[in-house]
C-alpha cells in the first residue's frame, strides 16, 4: 500500500516540465558600468533562466525575493476556478523547486502575496521547503488609506512568507535598540539598570513538557524554603528554561514572585544587555512604505511609464535585505518587475541577479539600473545608504533552444549555434563545467579533475580519435559529442565515449519551447500597449557566452568549427 502523506493536490500536479538547460549570452552593448561586475540582468522566461543558473549558483544564493503574479482572476477569464488555481500552483511549484536548490544552506526565501493564493502557497511551500523550515508570515501594510469603494473589506495589507533553506542555520538580524529602552523594561535594580522579568518555566515552545526535556525537570528552592517544580497551568509536569548548572551560576538573575498559586521563579533581562530586538511580524507603512510610495519612486525614474499594479517600495526591500543578508551576498529576484530588488541590492552593496521576460526588461529594468550605476537615481533609499553611484552589471539573454524541427519534422541543431556556443551547451547538457583549456583543444569542460568533454561538428575519424587518445593520460576519460563518426570509433578506446548529436539529446527535455509563463500577467509597457510575450531573439555576432566559471567569458564568438 502506498504510504499516504499530507499534501496539496491540484489538476496537473504530476506534470512537471522537462526543462532544457540553456546557456546565457551576454550582450556587451547593454551591459553597463564595471565590466568585472558579477551582477546579472537576464531577459527571458524566468523558469528557463533559473534552470540556466542552476549549475553555477546552486547553494550560493543568500536571499531570494519574489513578487509573483497574484492570480487575481482577470488573467484566467477563459478558465474555470479549478484550472485557474492549478495553473498558478504549477507555475509556482516548478520555480520554487529550483529556487530551493539555488539557496545557500543559511539562505532564505521571501514571497509577497495577497489573499488570492496565500494559503495555497503556504501548503505548497511547506511541501517543497519542509514545514519545519517555515519561519514566519509578515503582514505588510501596503496602503495608508482605506478604499471607499470596496464591496466588503478595504484590504490594507499583503503577506510576506518567509522560509529558510535550513532553519537551524538561518540568521535573521536583530534590530538596533532605541536610545530609550522599550516600555516593557519596567523594573529597575539597585544600580539603576532597567530590566523586565520572564518566567523561568518554559512556556509555549511546543517542547515545554517534562517528557520532551526530562533533564530540565528538577526542584528549585523558593525564598520560604519550599521546593518548586516546573508545573504547567493544567497541573502537568513542565520543564525549566535553564539546567541545574545555569540556575546555580546565574542565581542572582532569578527573582521570585509570589502569586495566588504560590512562588514562581522569573529571570531578569536587562536593557543594557539586550542584543537588539527581533523584527516583528507587522510592518507599518510609515517604516517600509506603501504601493503608493513605490509608484512615485518608479515615476520619478521612468517618467513616461504607466503604473505597475503591485510595486514594492525600496524601503521594504531595504528592510528585508538588511535583516537577511550581508554585503557581498547574492540576492535573486526572478520576477524582477520594475527592478526594485536589483536597485536596492545594488545600493546596499549586495550582488544581485534579476530575471524579467518581455520588452520592459529593457524599457524599465535596464533603464532604472543604469541610473543606479550612474548615481542618478535620487529617490528610494539613495539618501539613507548614501549611494552615489558605481559598480555595474552584465546583461544576458537566454540562448534559443539548442534543437529545432526542420521542415521535414526532424530535430536538428539550431543553425544559430556556432562551435563555441554548441560546445558550451553540450557541456551543460552533460553536466560538465564549460572551461576550455588554453593548451589542450579537446579539454573543453570537466566533470571531475580527470573527466573531460569535447564537442565538434567535424566528422570524427579514427585517425583523429587516435591522436586524441595518444595525448591523454592513462587515468583521464573523455566524452566526445559530434554530428557523425566512423563506426569503428565507438568502442575503439575504453576511456573515450563517443556520442552522436542531436540523437543523444532527444527525449531528455522540451526543445523548442521558449515560454513557461502561462501568460498569467500582462506588464504595462511605456506606450501602455499590451505586452505580448516575445520569443528570445537569436544572438547577434560577437556576443559572449556566460560560462560556468564566474567572471570568465569566451573571446568574441566566431563562426569557425572547433
C-alpha positions as CSV (number, residue, x, y, z in Angstrom):
1,X,0.0,0.0,0.0
2,X,1.3,3.4,-0.9
3,X,2.2,5.5,2.1
4,X,0.0,8.5,2.5
5,X,1.2,12.0,3.4
6,X,-0.3,15.4,3.9
7,X,-0.1,17.3,0.7
8,X,-1.9,19.8,-1.6
9,X,-3.2,18.3,-4.8
10,X,-4.3,20.1,-8.0
11,X,-5.0,19.4,-11.6
12,X,-1.8,18.6,-13.4
13,X,0.4,18.3,-10.3
14,X,2.1,15.2,-11.7
15,X,3.0,17.0,-14.9
16,X,6.4,18.7,-14.5
17,X,8.2,20.3,-17.4
18,X,11.4,18.8,-18.6
19,X,13.5,21.9,-18.8
20,X,16.3,22.5,-21.3
21,X,19.5,23.7,-19.6
22,X,20.1,26.8,-21.7
23,X,23.3,28.8,-21.9
24,X,23.3,32.6,-21.2
25,X,24.6,35.0,-23.8
26,X,25.9,38.4,-22.8
27,X,25.1,41.5,-24.8
28,X,28.1,43.8,-24.2
29,X,26.2,46.7,-25.7
30,X,23.6,46.5,-22.9
31,X,26.0,45.5,-20.0
32,X,26.8,48.6,-18.1
33,X,29.4,50.0,-15.7
34,X,32.1,47.9,-14.2
35,X,33.0,45.2,-16.8
36,X,34.0,42.8,-14.0
37,X,30.8,43.1,-12.1
38,X,29.1,39.8,-11.1
39,X,25.6,41.4,-11.2
40,X,23.3,39.9,-13.8
41,X,20.2,41.2,-15.6
42,X,18.7,38.4,-17.6
43,X,16.0,38.8,-20.2
44,X,13.9,35.7,-20.8
45,X,11.4,33.3,-19.3
46,X,12.2,33.0,-15.6
47,X,11.8,29.3,-15.4
48,X,14.3,28.7,-18.2
49,X,16.6,31.3,-16.7
50,X,16.5,29.6,-13.3
51,X,17.4,26.4,-14.9
52,X,20.3,28.1,-16.7
53,X,21.6,29.4,-13.4
54,X,21.3,26.1,-11.6
55,X,24.7,24.7,-12.5
56,X,26.7,27.8,-11.4
57,X,24.7,29.0,-8.5
58,X,23.3,26.0,-6.7
59,X,23.8,26.6,-3.0
60,X,25.2,30.1,-3.4
61,X,22.2,32.5,-3.2
62,X,21.7,34.0,0.2
63,X,18.3,35.6,-0.3
64,X,15.5,35.0,-2.8
65,X,12.8,37.7,-3.0
66,X,9.9,37.2,-5.4
67,X,6.8,39.2,-6.1
68,X,4.9,36.7,-8.3
69,X,1.7,37.3,-10.1
70,X,-1.1,37.4,-7.5
71,X,-3.6,35.5,-9.7
72,X,-6.4,37.9,-9.3
73,X,-8.6,36.1,-11.8
74,X,-8.6,38.5,-14.7
75,X,-5.7,36.7,-16.2
76,X,-7.7,33.5,-16.3
77,X,-11.0,34.7,-17.6
78,X,-11.2,31.7,-20.0
79,X,-10.7,29.1,-17.3
80,X,-12.9,27.7,-14.5
81,X,-11.7,28.2,-10.9
82,X,-10.1,24.8,-10.5
83,X,-8.0,25.2,-13.6
84,X,-7.0,28.8,-12.6
85,X,-5.6,27.8,-9.3
86,X,-4.0,24.7,-10.8
87,X,-2.1,26.7,-13.4
88,X,-0.9,29.1,-10.8
89,X,0.2,26.4,-8.4
90,X,2.1,24.6,-11.2
91,X,3.8,27.8,-12.2
92,X,5.0,28.4,-8.6
93,X,5.9,24.8,-7.8
94,X,8.2,24.5,-10.8
95,X,10.1,27.7,-9.8
96,X,10.2,27.0,-6.1
97,X,11.9,23.7,-6.7
98,X,14.8,25.3,-8.5
99,X,14.9,28.3,-6.1
100,X,15.2,25.9,-3.2
101,X,18.3,24.4,-4.9
102,X,19.8,27.8,-5.5
103,X,19.6,28.9,-1.9
104,X,22.6,28.5,0.3
105,X,22.2,26.4,3.5
106,X,21.8,29.6,5.5
107,X,19.6,31.3,2.8
108,X,16.0,32.5,3.0
109,X,13.0,32.9,0.7
110,X,10.7,35.9,0.8
111,X,7.5,35.9,-1.2
112,X,4.8,38.6,-1.3
113,X,1.2,37.6,-1.9
114,X,-2.4,38.6,-1.2
115,X,-5.4,36.5,-0.1
116,X,-6.0,35.1,-3.6
117,X,-3.3,32.4,-3.3
118,X,-1.5,33.0,0.1
119,X,-2.9,30.0,1.8
120,X,-2.5,27.6,-1.1
121,X,1.1,28.9,-1.3
122,X,1.8,28.2,2.3
123,X,0.8,24.5,2.0
124,X,2.7,24.2,-1.4
125,X,5.9,25.8,0.1
126,X,5.7,23.5,3.2
127,X,5.9,20.6,0.8
128,X,8.9,21.9,-1.0
129,X,10.9,23.5,1.8
130,X,9.7,21.4,4.6
131,X,7.2,22.6,7.2
132,X,10.0,22.8,9.7
133,X,11.7,25.5,7.6
134,X,8.7,27.9,7.7
135,X,9.9,31.0,9.5
136,X,7.1,33.5,9.7
137,X,4.3,35.3,7.9
138,X,4.8,39.0,7.9
139,X,1.9,41.5,7.4
140,X,2.9,44.4,5.2
141,X,0.7,47.5,5.4
142,X,0.7,48.2,1.7
143,X,-1.8,51.1,1.9
144,X,-2.0,54.1,4.1
145,X,-5.7,54.8,3.5
146,X,-9.0,52.8,3.0
147,X,-10.6,52.1,-0.3
148,X,-14.0,53.5,0.0
149,X,-15.4,51.6,-3.0
150,X,-14.6,48.2,-1.5
151,X,-17.6,45.9,-1.5
152,X,-16.8,44.0,1.7
153,X,-13.5,44.9,3.3
154,X,-10.9,47.5,2.4
155,X,-7.7,45.5,2.1
156,X,-4.7,47.3,3.6
157,X,-2.1,44.5,3.7
158,X,-0.3,41.9,1.8
159,X,1.5,38.8,3.2
160,X,5.3,38.2,3.1
161,X,6.0,34.5,3.6
162,X,9.5,33.7,4.9
163,X,11.1,30.3,4.5
164,X,14.6,29.0,5.3
165,X,16.6,26.5,3.3
166,X,17.7,25.1,6.7
167,X,16.0,26.9,9.7
168,X,18.7,25.8,12.1
169,X,21.3,27.7,10.1
170,X,19.2,30.8,9.3
171,X,20.2,34.1,10.9
172,X,17.7,37.0,11.0
173,X,19.5,40.1,12.3
174,X,18.1,41.8,15.3
175,X,17.2,45.5,15.2
176,X,19.3,48.1,17.0
177,X,17.9,49.2,20.3
178,X,16.4,52.6,20.6
179,X,18.1,55.2,22.9
180,X,15.4,54.6,25.5
181,X,14.5,51.0,26.4
182,X,11.1,49.9,25.4
183,X,8.3,50.3,27.9
184,X,8.3,46.6,28.9
185,X,11.6,47.1,30.7
186,X,9.5,48.2,33.6
187,X,11.7,47.4,36.6
188,X,14.9,49.0,38.0
189,X,17.5,47.3,40.1
190,X,19.6,48.9,42.9
191,X,22.1,50.1,40.4
192,X,19.6,51.8,38.3
193,X,19.6,49.2,35.5
194,X,16.3,48.7,33.7
195,X,15.0,45.2,33.3
196,X,11.9,43.0,32.9
197,X,11.0,39.6,34.1
198,X,10.5,36.4,32.1
199,X,9.1,33.1,33.5
200,X,11.9,30.6,34.1
201,X,9.4,27.8,33.3
202,X,9.4,27.1,29.5
203,X,6.1,28.2,28.0
204,X,4.5,27.8,24.6
205,X,7.6,26.4,22.8
206,X,6.0,23.1,21.8
207,X,8.6,21.1,23.7
208,X,7.8,22.6,27.2
209,X,6.9,19.2,28.8
210,X,8.9,17.1,31.2
211,X,8.8,14.3,28.6
212,X,10.4,16.5,26.0
213,X,13.3,17.6,28.2
214,X,13.5,15.4,31.3
215,X,16.8,16.8,32.5
216,X,15.2,20.2,32.8
217,X,12.6,18.9,35.4
218,X,14.0,19.5,38.9
219,X,13.2,21.5,42.0
220,X,14.4,25.0,42.9
221,X,14.3,26.3,46.4
222,X,11.9,29.2,46.9
223,X,12.6,32.1,49.5
224,X,10.4,30.3,52.1
225,X,12.4,27.0,51.7
226,X,9.8,25.2,49.7
227,X,10.8,23.1,46.7
228,X,9.3,24.4,43.5
229,X,8.9,22.2,40.4
230,X,8.0,23.4,36.9
231,X,4.3,22.8,36.6
232,X,2.1,23.8,33.6
233,X,-1.2,25.6,34.1
234,X,-3.1,22.4,33.8
235,X,-1.1,20.8,36.6
236,X,1.0,18.6,34.4
237,X,4.8,18.4,34.6
238,X,6.7,21.0,32.6
239,X,10.3,22.0,32.4
240,X,12.6,24.9,33.2
241,X,14.4,27.0,30.5
242,X,17.7,26.6,32.3
243,X,19.6,23.5,33.5
244,X,20.8,22.9,37.1
245,X,24.3,24.4,36.3
246,X,22.8,27.6,34.8
247,X,20.5,28.0,37.8
248,X,23.4,27.8,40.2
249,X,25.6,30.0,38.1
250,X,23.0,32.8,37.5
251,X,21.1,32.7,40.8
252,X,21.5,36.5,41.1
253,X,19.4,36.9,37.9
254,X,16.5,34.9,39.4
255,X,13.7,36.9,41.0
256,X,10.9,35.1,42.9
257,X,7.3,36.3,42.6
258,X,4.6,35.1,44.9
259,X,1.2,34.7,43.3
260,X,-2.1,33.1,44.1
261,X,-0.7,29.6,43.4
262,X,2.5,30.2,45.3
263,X,6.1,31.0,44.4
264,X,7.3,31.2,40.8
265,X,10.8,31.9,39.6
266,X,11.5,34.5,36.9
267,X,14.8,35.7,35.4
268,X,15.9,39.3,34.7
269,X,16.6,40.6,31.2
270,X,18.4,43.9,31.3
271,X,18.0,46.6,28.7
272,X,21.7,47.3,28.5
273,X,22.5,43.6,27.9
274,X,20.0,43.2,25.1
275,X,21.5,42.4,21.7
276,X,18.8,44.3,19.9
277,X,15.2,43.2,19.4
278,X,13.9,40.7,16.8
279,X,11.9,42.1,13.8
280,X,8.2,42.0,14.4
281,X,5.6,40.5,12.0
282,X,3.6,43.6,11.4
283,X,5.4,46.2,9.2
284,X,3.7,49.6,9.2
285,X,3.6,51.7,6.1
286,X,5.5,54.5,8.0
287,X,8.5,52.2,8.3
288,X,8.6,50.4,5.0
289,X,6.4,52.4,2.6
290,X,3.3,51.5,0.5
291,X,2.3,50.8,-3.0
292,X,1.7,54.5,-3.4
293,X,5.2,55.5,-2.4
294,X,6.7,52.8,-4.7
295,X,4.7,54.1,-7.7
296,X,6.0,57.5,-7.0
297,X,9.6,56.1,-6.9
298,X,9.1,54.4,-10.3
299,X,7.5,57.5,-11.9
300,X,10.5,59.7,-10.7
301,X,12.9,57.3,-12.5
302,X,10.8,56.3,-15.5
303,X,8.9,59.5,-16.4
304,X,6.7,58.1,-19.1
305,X,5.8,54.7,-17.7
306,X,2.4,53.6,-16.6
307,X,1.8,52.2,-13.1
308,X,2.7,48.7,-12.1
309,X,-0.3,47.3,-10.2
310,X,1.7,46.0,-7.2
311,X,5.1,47.7,-7.0
312,X,7.2,47.3,-3.9
313,X,8.8,50.3,-2.2
314,X,12.6,50.5,-1.9
315,X,12.3,50.8,1.9
316,X,10.5,47.4,2.1
317,X,13.3,45.7,0.2
318,X,15.9,47.6,2.2
319,X,14.4,46.2,5.4
320,X,14.3,42.6,4.1
321,X,17.9,42.7,2.8
322,X,19.1,44.5,6.0
323,X,17.9,41.7,8.3
324,X,18.6,38.7,6.0
325,X,21.9,39.5,4.2
326,X,25.3,41.0,4.4
327,X,27.4,43.0,1.9
328,X,28.6,40.7,-0.9
329,X,25.8,38.2,-0.5
330,X,23.9,37.2,-3.6
331,X,20.3,38.3,-3.9
332,X,18.0,36.8,-6.6
333,X,14.6,38.1,-7.9
334,X,13.2,36.0,-10.7
335,X,10.1,38.2,-11.0
336,X,12.0,41.5,-11.2
337,X,9.1,43.7,-12.4
338,X,10.3,47.3,-12.3
339,X,13.7,46.4,-11.0
340,X,13.3,47.4,-7.3
341,X,15.1,44.4,-5.8
342,X,18.1,44.8,-8.0
343,X,18.2,48.6,-7.5
344,X,18.1,48.2,-3.7
345,X,20.6,45.3,-3.6
346,X,23.0,47.4,-5.7
347,X,22.7,50.4,-3.3
348,X,23.3,48.1,-0.4
349,X,26.4,46.5,-1.9
350,X,24.9,43.1,-2.4
351,X,25.4,41.1,-5.5
352,X,22.2,40.6,-7.5
353,X,20.6,38.5,-10.2
354,X,17.4,39.7,-11.8
355,X,15.2,38.0,-14.4
356,X,12.4,39.5,-16.4
357,X,10.5,38.5,-19.6
358,X,9.4,40.9,-22.2
359,X,10.5,44.3,-23.6
360,X,10.0,46.1,-20.3
361,X,13.2,44.4,-19.2
362,X,14.9,46.9,-21.4
363,X,12.4,49.9,-21.1
364,X,12.1,49.6,-17.3
365,X,14.7,47.5,-15.6
366,X,17.7,48.3,-17.8
367,X,16.9,52.0,-17.8
368,X,16.4,52.1,-14.0
369,X,19.6,50.1,-13.2
370,X,21.7,52.3,-15.4
371,X,20.6,55.3,-13.4
372,X,21.5,53.5,-10.2
373,X,25.0,52.8,-11.5
374,X,25.4,56.4,-12.6
375,X,24.2,57.8,-9.3
376,X,21.2,59.5,-10.9
377,X,18.5,57.6,-9.0
378,X,17.9,60.1,-6.3
379,X,14.8,58.5,-4.7
380,X,14.1,55.4,-2.6
381,X,16.9,54.5,-0.2
382,X,19.6,56.5,-2.0
383,X,19.9,59.1,0.8
384,X,19.7,56.5,3.6
385,X,22.5,54.4,2.1
386,X,24.5,57.5,0.9
387,X,24.5,55.9,-2.6
388,X,26.5,58.0,-5.1
389,X,26.8,55.5,-7.9
390,X,29.3,52.9,-9.0
391,X,29.5,49.2,-9.8
392,X,27.8,47.7,-12.8
393,X,26.0,44.7,-14.2
394,X,26.1,42.4,-17.2
395,X,23.0,41.9,-19.4
396,X,22.2,38.4,-20.7
397,X,19.5,36.7,-22.8
398,X,18.8,33.1,-23.0
399,X,20.2,31.3,-26.0
400,X,17.5,29.8,-28.2
401,X,16.6,26.2,-27.9
402,X,19.6,24.0,-29.0
403,X,17.4,21.8,-31.2
404,X,14.7,22.8,-33.6
405,X,12.5,20.9,-36.1
406,X,13.3,21.3,-39.7
407,X,10.7,21.4,-42.5
408,X,10.7,17.6,-42.5
409,X,9.9,17.3,-38.8
410,X,13.4,16.2,-37.9
411,X,15.2,17.6,-34.9
412,X,18.4,19.4,-35.9
413,X,20.9,21.7,-34.2
414,X,19.7,25.3,-34.5
415,X,22.0,26.9,-37.1
416,X,22.5,30.0,-35.0
417,X,24.7,27.9,-32.7
418,X,28.3,28.2,-33.7
419,X,31.0,25.9,-32.5
420,X,31.7,27.7,-29.2
421,X,28.0,28.0,-28.3
422,X,27.5,24.4,-29.2
423,X,30.4,23.3,-27.0
424,X,29.1,25.3,-24.1
425,X,25.6,24.0,-24.5
426,X,26.7,20.3,-24.7
427,X,28.8,20.7,-21.6
428,X,25.8,22.0,-19.7
429,X,23.6,19.2,-21.0
430,X,26.1,16.6,-19.9
431,X,26.7,18.2,-16.5
432,X,30.3,19.3,-17.3
433,X,31.6,22.7,-16.4
434,X,32.5,24.6,-19.5
435,X,36.1,25.8,-19.2
436,X,38.1,25.4,-22.4
437,X,41.8,24.6,-21.8
438,X,44.1,27.1,-23.4
439,X,46.6,24.4,-24.5
440,X,44.7,21.1,-25.0
441,X,41.9,21.7,-27.5
442,X,39.8,18.7,-26.6
443,X,39.6,19.7,-22.9
444,X,36.5,22.0,-23.3
445,X,35.0,21.1,-20.0
446,X,35.3,19.0,-16.9
447,X,33.0,17.0,-14.6
448,X,35.9,15.9,-12.4
449,X,39.6,16.6,-12.3
450,X,40.2,13.8,-14.9
451,X,36.9,13.6,-16.8
452,X,36.6,15.9,-19.9
453,X,34.2,16.7,-22.7
454,X,34.9,17.6,-26.3
455,X,32.3,18.7,-28.8
456,X,32.9,19.1,-32.6
457,X,30.8,19.4,-35.7
458,X,33.5,17.8,-37.8
459,X,33.2,14.2,-39.0
460,X,35.1,12.1,-36.4
461,X,37.6,9.8,-38.0
462,X,39.5,7.0,-36.3
463,X,42.8,8.8,-37.1
464,X,41.7,11.9,-35.3
465,X,40.4,9.8,-32.4
466,X,43.7,8.0,-32.1
467,X,45.6,11.3,-32.0
468,X,43.4,12.5,-29.1
469,X,43.9,9.2,-27.3
470,X,47.7,9.4,-27.7
471,X,47.7,12.8,-25.9
472,X,45.6,11.6,-22.9
473,X,47.0,10.3,-19.6
474,X,46.1,6.8,-18.6
475,X,43.7,8.0,-15.8
476,X,41.9,10.5,-17.9
477,X,38.5,9.9,-19.6
478,X,36.8,11.8,-22.4
479,X,33.3,12.2,-23.8
480,X,33.2,13.2,-27.4
481,X,30.0,14.7,-28.8
482,X,29.8,15.0,-32.6
483,X,27.4,15.0,-35.5
484,X,28.9,12.0,-37.2
485,X,31.7,9.5,-36.9
486,X,33.2,6.3,-38.3
487,X,31.6,3.3,-36.8
488,X,34.9,1.9,-35.6
489,X,35.3,4.9,-33.3
490,X,32.5,3.7,-30.9
491,X,34.4,1.1,-29.0
492,X,38.0,1.8,-30.0
493,X,39.3,3.1,-26.7
494,X,37.9,2.2,-23.2
495,X,38.5,5.7,-21.8
496,X,36.8,7.5,-24.7
497,X,33.0,7.6,-25.2
498,X,31.6,8.8,-28.5
499,X,28.0,10.1,-28.8
500,X,26.1,11.5,-31.7
501,X,24.2,14.8,-31.6
502,X,21.4,15.5,-31.7
503,X,20.3,11.9,-31.2
504,X,21.9,11.7,-27.7
505,X,19.7,14.6,-26.5
506,X,16.3,13.6,-27.8
507,X,13.7,12.8,-25.2
508,X,15.6,14.5,-22.4
509,X,13.9,17.8,-22.3
510,X,11.4,20.0,-24.1
511,X,13.3,21.5,-27.0
512,X,11.8,24.4,-28.9
513,X,9.8,25.9,-26.0
514,X,10.7,29.5,-25.1
515,X,8.0,30.5,-22.7
516,X,6.7,28.8,-19.5
517,X,5.0,31.9,-18.1
518,X,1.4,30.7,-18.9
519,X,0.6,34.3,-19.8
520,X,-0.6,34.9,-16.2
521,X,0.3,38.6,-16.1
522,X,0.4,41.5,-18.5
523,X,3.0,44.0,-17.6
524,X,2.3,47.6,-18.8
525,X,4.7,49.0,-21.3
526,X,5.8,52.6,-21.8
527,X,3.2,53.2,-24.5
528,X,0.5,51.4,-22.5
529,X,0.0,48.8,-25.2
530,X,-0.4,45.1,-24.4
531,X,2.9,43.4,-23.6
532,X,2.9,40.3,-25.8
533,X,5.3,37.6,-24.7
534,X,8.2,37.7,-27.2
535,X,10.4,34.9,-28.3
536,X,14.0,35.4,-27.4
537,X,15.9,36.9,-30.3
538,X,18.7,34.9,-31.8
539,X,22.1,36.0,-30.5
540,X,24.0,38.6,-32.6
541,X,27.6,38.0,-33.6
542,X,30.3,39.0,-31.1
543,X,28.2,38.2,-28.1
544,X,29.8,36.3,-25.3
545,X,28.7,33.1,-23.6
546,X,28.3,33.1,-19.8
547,X,30.4,30.1,-18.8
548,X,30.3,28.0,-15.6
549,X,33.2,30.0,-14.1
550,X,32.2,33.3,-12.6
551,X,33.8,36.2,-14.3
552,X,35.2,34.1,-17.2
553,X,34.0,34.6,-20.7
554,X,34.9,33.4,-24.1
555,X,36.5,35.7,-26.5
556,X,34.2,37.2,-29.1
557,X,32.4,34.3,-30.9
558,X,33.3,33.4,-34.4
559,X,31.7,31.0,-36.8
560,X,34.6,28.6,-37.1
561,X,34.3,25.0,-36.1
562,X,36.1,23.5,-33.1
